[in-house]
Amino acid sequence: MAKVEITETLYQEIEKKFKREAFKIVDLMQTLEQSPQKGKLLGTVGGIVIKELKYGSFRFYFITDGFKLKCLIEEELTDLLIRFVRMSDKKHQQQTIEEIKRILKILGPAGFA
């Protein structure tokens, strides 16, 4: 079972934007603990995979270790960390993906504290 982490700034943004629906979104994100293969692959930066989950017209972006996700069987994914880092609407999708890639290139995964 993988571990899902949501950055504090993203969690606050979700609560502010969705109010009562926030718990549904967090539950959707938590489903990745059981099935970490979920989500659409958007790109890779230095072995870190960028993927997205959709909820309505919004996208929630997360990063994880691409090697572990691709090569390990489900029982061995116990130490896989899935970190949700950003969200966007359809209009700002590409801009957000580029921002995530830029942060990963400059600071690495630690840039999303």
Buried (B, 14 or more C-beta within 10 A) or exposed (E): BBBBBBBEEBBEBBBEEBEEEBEEBBEBBEEBBEEBEBBEEBEBBEEBBBBBBEBEEBBBBBBBBBEBBEEBEEEEBEEBBBBBBBBBEEEEBEEBBEBBBEBBEEEEBEBBE
